[in-house]
Every structure is written in C-alpha cells, then in structure tokens.
Amino acid sequence: MKGLFARKPLELIVKEPEFEQHKLKRVLGSWGLVSLGIGVIIGAGIFVLSGQAAATYAGPALVLSFIISAVGCGLAGLCYAEFASMIPISGSAYTYAYATLGEFLAWIIGWDLVLEYLFGASTVAVGWSGYVVSFLKDIDIIIPAFLCQAPLSYSLTDGWNTTGAILNCPAVFIVGLMTTLLVIGIRESTTFNNFIVLVKLTVIVLFIGVGIFFINFANWSPFIPHNTGQFGSFGWSGVLRGAGVIFFAFIGFDVVSTAAQEARNPQRDMPIGILGSLAACTIIFILMTGVLTGMVKYTELAVPDPIAVAVNAAGPGIAWLRPIIKIGAIAGLTSVVLVLLMAQPRVFFSMARDGLLPKEFARVHPRFKTPYIPTILTGCIAAIVSGLFPINILGELVSIGTLLAFAIVCIGVLVLRYRNPDIPRVFRTPWVPFVPVTGALVTLLQMVFLPLDTWIRLLVWMAIGFAIYFFYSRKHSQLRILSPEK
C-alpha cells in the first residue's frame, strides 16, 4: 500500500526532458500559449450553451453567472500557474499529482484526463458537424442525414436506440484532419490555431461591435427574473445554477499546461498563457452575453444557435452577419478540436515515460519531433467515438473529468507548500491556503450536483483504469524499477 503513494522526486521530473528520446520542440512563446487557451475555451460554451443557460436559469443575469464561474476557474487557474512554472513538463495535472500525491492518484488523474481531452474532442467534433451541415444547407449543399448523424441515440426514457444513420462523417473528417496536422508538428498546429483564433475573435468583435447598436434595454428588464418557485429556475438561485452550467464554458485553460515542455520559457510563459487566456475569455463572455440578451428576449434563446437568433431579431439590416457568425462558430469549434487532440497525447506521453503505459507512447517522431503514436491513437479513437455516439452522452463524460482534475491540482498546491516549502517557485499562488482550499471546494461542489448517470459512467471508467494500473502499470513503473523499496 505504501508503494501506491510513492511520489516522484521533483528534481527527477525536471531533468527528464534532457534525455534526447524524450525531447519535444520548444517553439511556443507567451502569445502562442495564450492563443492555445483562447482557442480551446471559446467554443461550444459561448456559441451554444449561453442561450440555453439564459433561457432556462438566469435570464440577462447570466452575465453575473459568468463572473461567478470565472472566479471559480481563476482559483484553479492560479494553482495551475504555480505548478506549470515550477514543473514545466508535459502531463498537466497528472505530472503535478505524481510529484505531490503519489503514483496511484497520478494514475487516477491521468486516466481521468482522457475523459476531458479525448471525449471532449469527440463532443466538440459532433457540434462542429452540426454547424457545418447547417452552413452548407444555407448555400444549398445538402448532406444526407444518414451521413451526418450518429447511428446511436440515448434518452433516459427510451434508453439506447438506432437512428438509421450510418456514421457522422463530418465529425470523423475534422478529427482526422486535426490529427494529421498535429502529427506534422506543434509549430504548424499552433500557426493554424493562431489563424483560427484570429478569425473567431474577429467574428466575435464584429458581433459585439454591431450588436451593441441593436440592444433593446427593455430586454434587460427584469435583469434578474423572478424565481418560479423552484430552486435554480431564475432568481438568485438561477444565477448560481447558471454559474454551474456556464462553468463548463471555461473548460480548456488547463490544456495550456500540457504544452509546458514545448514552451520556450515555461517558467515565465506558462502563467501568462493560463491566466491570460482565462482573463481574455472572461471579458469576451461577459460582453457577448450582455449584447446577446440585449438584442433578444432571454426567453427566446433556448436554441442551439442563439447568436444567429440574435442577429435575425435585429432585422434584415444585418442579415449579412448570420453566415459570418456561423463561420465564426465553425472556426471556434475547429480550434477546440485541435487543442484537445493536442493535449491528450501529451498526457499519454508523460505516462508512458513513467512506465505506466507502453514505451511506444513516449516515442517522438524523428523528423517532426511530436509524440506521433499517441497522437494517431487518440485521433483514431476520437474519430470512432464522434462518428458513432450522440453529443449528450459524450458531453456528460467530459464535465466530471475536468472538475476532478481541477480539484486535485488545487489540493496538490496546498500539499506541496507544506511538504516542500523551500522549492523555488517562479510564480506563487497568492493567499495560500485560501485560494487552493476554496478552489477545491468549488470544483468538488460542482461534481456533487452532476447527474447520477454521470457518476456511474465515471465509476465504470475508473474500474477499467484500475484494472490497467494493477495488471500492467504498477509492474512497469519506472519509479519502482529505480527504487524497488518504494
């Protein structure tokens, strides 16, 4: 049992990239890291979820929900920034847990991150497919339903059913394209991501800049709609529940930490990338939500394309903006797929380097200097999952994995502060223990309110992970091989 909680020495973790076979290209600066964060955060959350949350929970006060969620994410972000500057290695929360909480908990969080990154990429790919099919339909290009829908569906009342479709081909296509780009190289991938981020930011600025002139102040009254008599249905309880739902719009800033080993100056640039992307996206979300609920009554926003609905409500004068909004949404979702598919192989890469996965997962391409084997494997699995399964099942799996990762990182900062207070920290999380304790409590509280089905799927997923750990990983752990007494 003692061996389960053996911690990997920080000095060993930091020295590992010096070995040639484990080297990745250090090509990312602070702007590249901020762009990665923005690329993955601004996606389905603001383009889809904002309308649903406003119409169902908070009304125009969704602006306050975004602020509350941003505070919670900011607490976790400060903890991530300390770890990323102190341990500038690929692996994100997995590596941080290995250094602070021990091998078994590191395995749990590494296996758990698959839910966030791999299934997250699959989920967004399905959303991308929906927007692309809709956009093509606007220009009279029709993709048959049996080629752009999942062959399986699920509902609480009817369970699993077949839809008659063959495969969600657009979702498979975008996963395949992004996987190919990631194998070619991190520089090429980030260049593409920077371009996509520029496109969607331009569309967002255009929406805010034009939409502000079509705001009807009557749509903001009442700013906090009266509670319907049920907890979470408008009123202040609705604002809080809206914050819980909108929390997932911020998912992705932790992806920046997986690129630490490819940052030119990680001690300086990682905190900038994590906190900078969070700050930029918070401002964007607040402005977009304010304009959105001002252009159209919140009761009309329970639709999958709320931004387009707002443009239509403004009248024919700005109808030209509708296709541009769809292009922006497609660009936004494209960059999310790219960055999530970039993050997962780097977690596998770190786990394989530690011996917890087969060594092939730690191979670096001799020419492109990318972890090509886990990248291809991740892409293949994500393509199959996105092509076969509906978005509601995939989305549920993503949320709980992300929250668990946030909680463990917050706890890890606190543990390391007490165990190793003298380790140099280029960036220090302020107000310890308040920030990490509050961050952990906020994320754990979010997990408590997730549906029971989500917890059941998490337990099944973890059971599979435990089997792999005890039958393979524990026997091949490099930490145990080098220090058998552990």
Sequence and secondary structure as in RCSB ss.txt:
>XXXX:A:sequence
MKGLFARKPLELIVKEPEFEQHKLKRVLGSWGLVSLGIGVIIGAGIFVLSGQAAATYAGPALVLSFIISAVGCGL
AGLCYAEFASMIPISGSAYTYAYATLGEFLAWIIGWDLVLEYLFGASTVAVGWSGYVVSFLKDIDIIIPAFLCQA
PLSYSLTDGWNTTGAILNCPAVFIVGLMTTLLVIGIRESTTFNNFIVLVKLTVIVLFIGVGIFFINFANWSPFIP
HNTGQFGSFGWSGVLRGAGVIFFAFIGFDVVSTAAQEARNPQRDMPIGILGSLAACTIIFILMTGVLTGMVKYTE
LAVPDPIAVAVNAAGPGIAWLRPIIKIGAIAGLTSVVLVLLMAQPRVFFSMARDGLLPKEFARVHPRFKTPYIPT
ILTGCIAAIVSGLFPINILGELVSIGTLLAFAIVCIGVLVLRYRNPDIPRVFRTPWVPFVPVTGALVTLLQMVFL
PLDTWIRLLVWMAIGFAIYFFYSRKHSQLRILSPEK
>XXXX:A:secstr
 GGGG    HHHHHHGGGSGGG     B HHHHHHHHHHHHSSHIIIIIHHHHIIIIIGGGHHHHHHHHHHHHHH
HHHHHHHHHHHS  TTTHHHHHHHHT HHHHHHHHHHHHHHHHHHHHHHHHHHHHHHHHHHHHTT    GGGBS 
SEEEETTTEEEE S   BHHHHHHHHHHHHHHHH HHHHHHHHHHHHHHHHHHHHHHHHHHGGG  GGGGSSSS 
   SSTTSSHHHHHHHHHHHHGGGGTTGGGGGGGGGGBSSHHHHHHHHHHHHHHHHHHHHHHHHHHHHHHS GGG
  SS HHHHHHHHT GGGTTHHHHHHHHHHHHHHHHHHHHHHHHHHHHHHHHHTTSS GGGG   TTT S HHHH
HHHHHHHHHHHHHS HHHHHHHHHHHHHHHHHHHHHHHHHHHHH TTS  SS  SSTTHHHHHHHHHHHHHHHTS
 HHHHHHHHHHHHHHHHHIIIIIHHH HHHHH TT 
